[in-house]
Amino acid sequence: MNIDKAGKSYWDHKWESSSLLNAVDPHVSGLNNYVNRKFHEYFQKVFSGMDANGKRLLEIGCARSQWLPYFNKEFGFEVTGVDYSEVGCEMAQAILEKQGAKGTVCCEDFFTPSKVLIEQFDVVVSFGVLEHFQDTAGCISAFSRFLRPGGIMITSVPNMVSMIGYLQKIINRPVFDIHVLLDKNSLCKSHKDAGLNILDCDYFLSTYFAVCNLAGLSTNTISWYIKKIVLAVFARFSMAVWFLESKVVKFRATKLMSGYINCLARKQ
């Protein structure tokens, strides 16, 4: 059985202590929205030449999702989300309604989905889900059950084999430990082992230290405040790099510094 290393109680607590977010809006300028704009550029390339109207997109691990309304409003997909956290699903549905976007949220385990969801989607996306399961290929196989033949899967995971992962390990080891360490090659291989054809797999973003977090740590200690300051410094470093990218030169995404790894694959 493929067990979530974080566990449902971890996610329930995380969402219960979080507020509702607005949908991703790639048209907002400024460095605070830089990552969303870069993801938008990525998705524009992925979906170029595809008429998304009438196409169905599923987000796996959709709790408190900012992405479901984005995919509906920016591309015209009929969107559905699936997650096993009740509170996370309620928040995802609330964000859809808040943004005036049409979509459905299903509260269930993606390893044992309702039959009405199997092979019903043209696109399956996930953000920061796969890396919490030890059997990576088995998890991808579960994802692929939702895809129609010929459908595409977009998997994005944090790059925990980078300096970012090393920083996470130092400042908050418990969060680091709920991640399976994946690099570009292992992510690509796992998709192949699950029977998918790889279209593209690479590191994404030159840097993004804001991936690191202090979740679960007591906020009433000097250590927490010091760690918060350290994270803020590294986050500002990333923003400085993005500023240079937008004004001077584009830096290459690398294993050492990238924030994410994105894999694009097709079901046979």
C-alpha positions, 0 to 999 in steps of 0.5 A: 500500500502506498502511504502518504508520508505526511498523513491526512492529519498533517494536511487537515491541520495545515488547511485548517490553519490556512486562509482562502487564497485568490486564484492564480492570476498571471497578469499581475506584475511584480516580483511577488507574482513572478513564479505564477507568471513563469508557470503560466508561460510553461502552461501556455507552451504545453497547451499551445495548439490545443483547443481546451474548450470541452476538454477536461482537466483534473488536479490531483491533490487539489486542497485549497487550490489556486490552480483550478479556477486558473485553468478554467478561466485562462484556458477554458478547461472543464476542471475537477479536483480530487483530494482526501482532506475534507477541509482542503476540498471545502476550501478548493470549492470556496475558491472556485466559487469566489472566483466565479469559476466552474468546477467540481471538487471530489473528496476521495482517495486518488488510489481508490477513485470513483469509477465515474472518474477513471479515464475521463480526463484529457489532462491531469496535473499535480503540484507537490503531491507525488514526492510524499509517496515512497512508491513513485512509479506506483503513485504515477500509475494511480494518477494515470488511471484518470487519463484518457488514452492519449491524455497528458500528465503534468507533474510538478515537485519541489526540487529537494535535491538542491540547495533549497532542500538542504536548507529545508533539512537544516531549518525544519527536518520533519518537513524535509523527511516527509519528502521522497528525494527526486531529481530530474532523472528519477522523476523521468524514470518513474513516469516511464516505469508507469508506462507513460511517454516522456515529452519533457522533464526538466528543472524549473525556475532558476531559484525559489527558496520560498519553497522552504517552510517552518510548518509545524514548528513552535512560533514562540521560540527564539530559534523560530524567529532566527529561522524566519529571518534566515528564510526571508534573507534567502527569499530576497536572494531569489527575488534579486535573481528574478529581478536580474532575469527580468532586466538583464539576463536569464539564468538557467534552471539547474539541479543545484538551485532550481525550485521545482522539477516539471515532467510532461508525459503522455498516456499511450 
